Amino acid sequence: MNAEKIVEVLRQDLTQGLFPSDRQLISNLNDIYELELAFYENRILSDAELIRNGAYFALVGGEYTRHFLMCTGEPLKLPDHSSSRLKSFFEKNIFRTGYATHGLFPYRGKFHPQMIKGLINVMGLKPGDTVLDPMMGSGTVLVEACMMGIKSIGIDASPFCRFMTQTKLDALTMSLARARGALENYEEVFAYFQKRVGRPKPGSKPSRAKTTKGTMSVMEETAEYLTKRDQQTLTEKDRDTLHTYHFLLLAYLDSAGYAERSARKAPLAQFRAILERYLFVAEKIQNVQAGLETELAPAEVLEGDARSLSLDDKSTDGIIFSPPYSFAVDYLANDSFHLNFMGINSDALRGKMIGLRGRELSEKYQLYREDMEKVLTECARVLRPDCFCTIIVGTNNNQLGKVFGVSPDAVQGLHEILIDMGAGCGFKPVKVLSRPIIGISNTMRREYILILQKYSH
Ligand SMILES: C[S@@+](CC[C@H](N)C(=O)[O-])C[C@H]1O[C@@H](n2cnc3c(N)ncnc32)[C@H](O)[C@@H]1O
């Protein structure tokens, strides 16, 4: 090819070949799977749907998409002491993770919200449909679906996950006035929570501070009482109390987690910075939603077991979930501080947690497979025929290689195991996408997105 031709080729933009010229991708897309999801979104959604719910486009026919508008605006204020690595992470990820209430609590194994939005679209889910996440963790699917007008049900074995997810959903609409007031008295709030727990012993119900009844103590007692009541019958004032208390508690637990991991900043200052950030993100998304006149869809947050779902046959239009990557992460050990704070006995929970059952690693692995088979059977039962079930899973080949005494390359990947298992439960694989996992490349290199379809009958 001569130089003139080469210049002509080089002047072409890859995206011009993939998308109509009136569509502009969101900046910062740099993984191939993101381009693939954008490609499918473009083929599956109408212009109006792309503007309302698209994950990967900034402009469609000269109009800004909601995703673009939701993520831009005033950048997130990070505390001054934040490392330059953290600052650049937030800059790079403003369209991926740094929007809405997704940043409330850094839960281990959390989904990329933008990817979930893209997958919800690619699975053909529309406002009015219902999506299920049977292992919701911190509720990424529910928060995304809610903002997209899609009904959702989330289930997790851990009561802490239920609390965290509900709080992130409530923060999309709650009145923030009292939490803002609490920020002005952050020392008092912090001292209350600190006294409230001290350092809880595993399984013991933490004692309440025996001081005179202050605002926080009254708020906590009221919140405890209201949690047990039928949520539909709560007055606006009750809701306000409940939501504010949970919002403050999540910020405290988040700061306590940080304080355990890093001595960079004193716990009190950490709490203040986190509460400030929570208020900032909640206020920002609430303003955006009001400006865009978004109608939020209902989300049901449940504690339960993915191996036996309390849902009717064929009652959901789509399922998205990420199971534990066999025994790679001990979610109970990770959350022990928070579980203890909430008075939850993690030992009793252990028997329900997939990936944690069993003693020896090989027994754990065997039980993991049995449990996952039950989960897939349940997913097939509650999903409508022809609908999609998307599973996101990484492979811990290095750990599994040690269990079986073989090289990591000789281990069958979890994604392949789940595809085979799915076939036995009524699912056919439609698409497998893969993405790199950044940061833990020495133990886990890739994560797989498996899109399975339930057979018609
Ligand atoms: C990889 S995490 C999910 C993270 C989630 N996708 C998010 O965005 O935060 C896996 C979750 O499975 C939950 N889990 C483990 N065993 C379970 C069971 N039997 N039933 C329901 N959830 C379970 C764990 O508590 C954990 O939150």
The ligand as an SDF file (V2000), in Angstrom:
LIG
                    3D

 27 29  0  0  0  0  0  0  0  0999 V2000
  -19.2330  -11.8450   44.2520 C   0  0  0  0  0  0  0  0  0  0  0  0
  -20.3100  -11.3850   45.5420 S   0  0  0  0  0  0  0  0  0  0  0  0
  -21.5570  -10.5020   44.6980 C   0  0  0  0  0  0  0  0  0  0  0  0
  -21.2000   -9.0380   44.5300 C   0  0  0  0  0  0  0  0  0  0  0  0
  -22.2880   -8.2630   43.8010 C   0  0  0  0  0  0  0  0  0  0  0  0
  -22.3640   -8.6610   42.4100 N   0  0  0  0  0  0  0  0  0  0  0  0
  -22.0820   -6.7470   43.9030 C   0  0  0  0  0  0  0  0  0  0  0  0
  -22.1880   -6.0290   42.8960 O   0  0  0  0  0  0  0  0  0  0  0  0
  -21.8130   -6.2750   45.0090 O   0  0  0  0  0  0  0  0  0  0  0  0
  -21.0830  -12.9130   45.9530 C   0  0  0  0  0  0  0  0  0  0  0  0
  -22.1770  -12.8160   47.0100 C   0  0  0  0  0  0  0  0  0  0  0  0
  -22.7870  -14.0950   47.1560 O   0  0  0  0  0  0  0  0  0  0  0  0
  -23.3400  -14.1340   48.4560 C   0  0  0  0  0  0  0  0  0  0  0  0
  -23.7040  -15.5210   48.7820 N   0  0  0  0  0  0  0  0  0  0  0  0
  -22.9220  -16.5770   49.1380 C   0  0  0  0  0  0  0  0  0  0  0  0
  -23.6520  -17.6680   49.3710 N   0  0  0  0  0  0  0  0  0  0  0  0
  -24.9580  -17.3290   49.1200 C   0  0  0  0  0  0  0  0  0  0  0  0
  -26.1920  -18.0470   49.1580 C   0  0  0  0  0  0  0  0  0  0  0  0
  -26.2580  -19.3280   49.5160 N   0  0  0  0  0  0  0  0  0  0  0  0
  -27.3180  -17.3750   48.8190 N   0  0  0  0  0  0  0  0  0  0  0  0
  -27.2980  -16.0670   48.4920 C   0  0  0  0  0  0  0  0  0  0  0  0
  -26.1530  -15.3410   48.4590 N   0  0  0  0  0  0  0  0  0  0  0  0
  -24.9890  -15.9600   48.7700 C   0  0  0  0  0  0  0  0  0  0  0  0
  -22.2280  -13.5260   49.3050 C   0  0  0  0  0  0  0  0  0  0  0  0
  -22.7450  -13.0340   50.5350 O   0  0  0  0  0  0  0  0  0  0  0  0
  -21.7180  -12.4070   48.3910 C   0  0  0  0  0  0  0  0  0  0  0  0
  -22.3250  -11.1820   48.7440 O   0  0  0  0  0  0  0  0  0  0  0  0
  1  2  1  0
  2  3  1  0
  2 10  1  0
  3  4  1  0
  4  5  1  0
  5  6  1  0
  5  7  1  0
  7  8  2  0
  7  9  1  0
 10 11  1  0
 11 12  1  0
 11 26  1  0
 12 13  1  0
 13 14  1  0
 13 24  1  0
 14 15  1  0
 14 23  1  0
 15 16  2  0
 16 17  1  0
 17 18  1  0
 17 23  2  0
 18 19  1  0
 18 20  2  0
 20 21  1  0
 21 22  2  0
 22 23  1  0
 24 25  1  0
 24 26  1  0
 26 27  1  0
M  CHG  2   2   1   9  -1
M  END
$$$$
